[in-house]
Amino acid sequence: MSTIDFSKIQELIITTATDVGIKILGAIVFWVIGRWLISIALGMIRNALERQKVDPTVLRYVGSVVTVTLNILLVIGILGYFGIQTTTFAALFATAGIAIGAAWAGLLSNFAAGVFLIVLRPFKVGDFVTAGGITGTVTEIGLFSSTINTPDNISTMVGNSKILGDTVQNFSHSPYRRVDLKCQLSGAANHQAAIALLKEKISAIPNVVSSPSVEIDILEFNLVGPVLAVRPYCNNDHYWQVYFDTNKVMLESLSAGGFPAPMSAQNVIMTQA
């Protein structure tokens, strides 16, 4: 009957425990260093996006996506360090990615469009735009959709793919914007005197910029008389104030100046049989 060599068993246990302990210690060091590197990478990405004045909500989404992705890669690396085959995990992630991509094609297209909106920056939070068929002020740029508050105070969410695939008008991009109005004159009115008076009065309206100056000229004619194109310029923030004040000034100044009121008239000729 053979005797058990306890010394060899003890030596085997010590050797195995030492190897496992070293690997566990290495995994801990690997995890700590990996987390430290991830935090540095996140800080660099966050600083870069903040310099680009990216919306804070987008910053949080990007941080979450990058954190999850890097942590998954870190766990796979640690498992590989322990000798566990990671090709199976990679295949599972690839399969899951294909399945999710097929099921969430619309969401992924909105996500991709959101990334392009962040990079291309056709508008930013606070801009007054027309995007995806909606006109209003941008209140949030998300990874999947953006929120636009319309002038009648309705918060509207628009998919980023719809925004990117449609025409985008950014009214806040330029320092000033033109207000397009019309003014009907009577056919008996002195149009030159009316134009001079309107230029003087409209230029004095608050928030109308001096350069470019107010543009007023004859646009068209109708049965009543000439129609003037009245075009003052102002900052987008004062658009509606200038719009309504210009209408008021046109009415009051022409009336006070003694210009005849435009009225539609017809000449009726009657003949007796």
C-alpha positions in Angstrom: 0.0 0.0 0.0 1.5 3.3 -1.1 1.9 6.1 1.3 0.6 9.6 0.6 3.4 12.1 0.1 2.0 15.1 2.0 5.0 17.2 1.3 4.4 17.0 -2.4 0.7 17.8 -1.9 1.6 20.7 0.3 4.1 21.9 -2.3 1.5 21.6 -5.1 -1.1 23.5 -3.0 1.4 26.3 -2.2 2.5 26.5 -5.9 -1.1 26.6 -7.1 -2.1 29.1 -4.5 0.8 31.3 -5.3 0.0 31.2 -9.0 -3.7 32.0 -8.4 -2.8 34.7 -5.9 -0.4 36.3 -8.3 -3.0 36.2 -11.1 -5.7 37.7 -8.7 -3.2 40.4 -7.6 -2.4 41.0 -11.3 -6.1 41.2 -12.1 -6.7 43.7 -9.3 -3.8 45.8 -10.5 -5.1 45.5 -14.1 -8.6 46.6 -12.9 -7.3 49.6 -10.9 -5.0 50.8 -13.7 -7.7 50.2 -16.3 -10.3 52.1 -14.4 -7.7 54.9 -13.9 -7.1 55.0 -17.7 -10.8 55.0 -18.4 -11.3 58.0 -16.1 -8.5 59.8 -17.9 -10.1 59.0 -21.3 -13.5 60.2 -20.1 -12.0 63.4 -18.8 -10.3 64.1 -22.1 -13.5 63.4 -24.1 -15.6 65.5 -21.7 -13.1 68.4 -21.9 -13.0 68.2 -25.7 -16.9 68.2 -26.0 -17.2 71.1 -23.5 -14.8 73.1 -25.6 -17.1 72.5 -28.5 -20.0 73.7 -26.3 -21.9 70.5 -26.7 -25.2 70.2 -24.9 -24.8 68.9 -21.3 -27.4 66.1 -21.9 -25.3 64.9 -24.8 -22.2 65.0 -22.6 -23.9 62.6 -20.2 -25.0 60.2 -22.9 -21.6 60.1 -24.5 -20.0 59.6 -21.1 -22.3 56.6 -20.4 -21.7 55.0 -23.7 -18.0 55.3 -23.5 -17.9 54.1 -19.9 -19.9 51.0 -20.6 -17.9 50.2 -23.7 -14.5 50.6 -22.1 -15.5 48.6 -19.0 -16.7 45.7 -21.1 -13.3 45.7 -22.9 -11.6 45.9 -19.6 -13.5 42.8 -18.2 -12.7 40.9 -21.4 -9.0 41.8 -21.1 -9.0 40.5 -17.4 -10.7 37.3 -18.4 -8.1 36.8 -21.1 -5.4 37.3 -18.5 -6.8 34.4 -16.5 -6.7 32.2 -19.6 -10.5 32.2 -20.3 -11.3 32.2 -24.0 -12.8 35.5 -24.9 -13.6 34.7 -28.5 -16.9 33.3 -27.3 -17.7 36.6 -25.6 -16.7 38.5 -28.8 -19.0 36.3 -30.9 -21.9 36.8 -28.4 -21.4 40.6 -28.5 -21.3 40.5 -32.3 -24.5 38.4 -32.5 -26.2 40.7 -30.0 -25.1 43.7 -32.0 -26.6 42.3 -35.2 -29.8 41.4 -33.5 -30.2 44.8 -31.8 -29.3 46.5 -35.0 -32.0 44.7 -36.9 -34.6 45.3 -34.2 -33.6 48.9 -33.5 -32.7 50.1 -36.9 -34.7 53.3 -36.4 -33.1 54.1 -33.1 -29.6 53.4 -34.4 -30.2 55.7 -37.4 -31.3 58.4 -35.0 -28.2 57.7 -32.8 -25.9 58.0 -35.9 -27.6 61.2 -36.9 -27.2 62.5 -33.3 -23.5 61.9 -33.5 -23.3 63.8 -36.8 -25.3 66.7 -35.3 -22.8 66.9 -32.5 -19.9 66.9 -35.0 -21.3 69.1 -37.7 -23.1 71.5 -35.3 -25.7 73.0 -37.6 -27.3 74.5 -34.5 -26.8 74.6 -30.8 -29.1 74.9 -27.7 -30.8 78.3 -27.7 -30.8 78.7 -31.5 -34.1 79.5 -33.3 -34.3 77.1 -36.2 -36.5 75.2 -38.6 -35.5 71.6 -38.5 -37.5 68.4 -39.4 -40.4 70.6 -40.3 -40.6 72.2 -36.9 -39.8 75.9 -36.2 -38.8 77.0 -32.7 -36.0 77.3 -30.2 -33.8 74.3 -29.6 -33.9 73.3 -25.9 -32.0 70.0 -26.0 -29.9 68.0 -28.4 -30.1 64.3 -27.5 -28.4 61.3 -29.0 -31.7 60.0 -30.5 -33.9 63.1 -30.7 -33.8 66.8 -30.2 -36.3 69.0 -28.5 -37.6 72.2 -30.1 -39.9 74.6 -28.3 -42.3 76.2 -30.8 -43.3 79.9 -30.6 -46.7 78.9 -29.2 -44.8 77.2 -26.3 -45.2 73.5 -27.4 -42.2 71.3 -26.6 -41.7 69.0 -29.7 -39.3 66.1 -30.0 -37.9 65.5 -33.5 -35.9 62.4 -34.4 -32.3 63.2 -35.3 -32.4 61.3 -38.5 -35.4 63.4 -39.7 -33.5 66.6 -38.8 -30.3 65.5 -40.6 -32.2 64.2 -43.7 -34.2 67.4 -44.0 -33.4 71.1 -44.6 -32.2 73.0 -41.5 -32.6 76.7 -41.3 -30.7 78.4 -38.4 -32.1 81.9 -37.9 -29.7 82.6 -35.1 -26.5 81.9 -37.1 -26.2 85.5 -38.4 -26.2 88.6 -36.2 -29.3 90.1 -37.9 -32.4 88.9 -39.8 -34.6 90.6 -42.3 -38.3 91.3 -41.5 -40.4 91.1 -44.7 -43.6 93.2 -44.7 -45.8 94.9 -47.3 -47.5 98.3 -47.3 -50.4 99.1 -49.5 -50.6 102.7 -50.8 -53.5 104.5 -52.5 -53.0 105.1 -56.2 -53.5 108.8 -55.4 -50.7 108.9 -52.9 -47.2 110.3 -53.5 -45.2 107.1 -53.2 -41.8 108.9 -53.0 -42.9 111.0 -50.0 -44.4 107.8 -48.4 -41.2 105.9 -48.8 -39.1 108.7 -47.3 -41.5 109.0 -44.3 -41.6 105.3 -43.7 -37.8 105.0 -43.8 -37.4 107.7 -41.3 -40.0 106.4 -38.9 -39.1 102.7 -39.1 -35.4 103.4 -38.7 -36.2 104.9 -35.3 -38.0 101.7 -34.1 -36.0 100.2 -31.1 -33.7 97.3 -32.1 -33.8 98.0 -35.8 -30.2 97.9 -36.9 -28.7 100.7 -38.9 -26.5 98.5 -41.1 -28.0 97.2 -43.3 -30.4 100.1 -43.4 -34.2 99.8 -43.9 -35.1 98.8 -47.4 -38.4 100.2 -48.8 -39.4 100.2 -52.5 -42.3 99.5 -54.8 -42.8 95.7 -55.0 -45.9 95.4 -57.2 -49.1 97.1 -58.3 -52.7 96.1 -57.9 -56.1 97.8 -58.5 -55.8 99.9 -55.3 -52.3 101.2 -56.0 -48.6 100.5 -55.5 -47.6 97.9 -52.9 -44.4 98.7 -51.0 -41.9 96.1 -49.8 -40.9 97.2 -46.3 -37.7 95.4 -45.0 -36.1 96.4 -41.7 -33.3 94.3 -40.2 -32.9 93.2 -36.6 -31.5 90.6 -34.3 -33.4 87.3 -34.2 -34.3 87.9 -30.5 -36.2 91.1 -31.4 -37.9 89.8 -34.6 -41.5 89.8 -33.5 -41.1 93.1 -31.6 -39.8 94.8 -34.8 -42.4 93.0 -36.9 -45.4 94.3 -34.9 -43.9 97.7 -34.3 -43.3 98.2 -38.0 -46.9 97.4 -38.8 -48.0 100.0 -36.2 -45.6 102.6 -37.5 -46.8 102.1 -41.1 -50.4 102.7 -40.1 -49.8 105.6 -37.7 -47.2 107.5 -39.7 -49.1 107.4 -43.1 -52.3 108.4 -41.3 -50.6 111.3 -39.5 -48.9 112.3 -42.7 -52.2 112.9 -44.5 -51.8 110.2 -47.1 -55.1 108.9 -48.5 -56.3 105.6 -47.3 -56.0 102.8 -49.8 -59.5 101.7 -50.9 -60.6 99.4 -53.6 -62.8 101.1 -56.2 -64.6 100.1 -59.4 -66.0 102.3 -62.2 -69.4 101.1 -63.2 -70.7 102.4 -66.6 -74.4 102.1 -67.2 -75.9 102.5 -70.6 -79.6 102.9 -71.3 -81.1 100.8 -74.1 
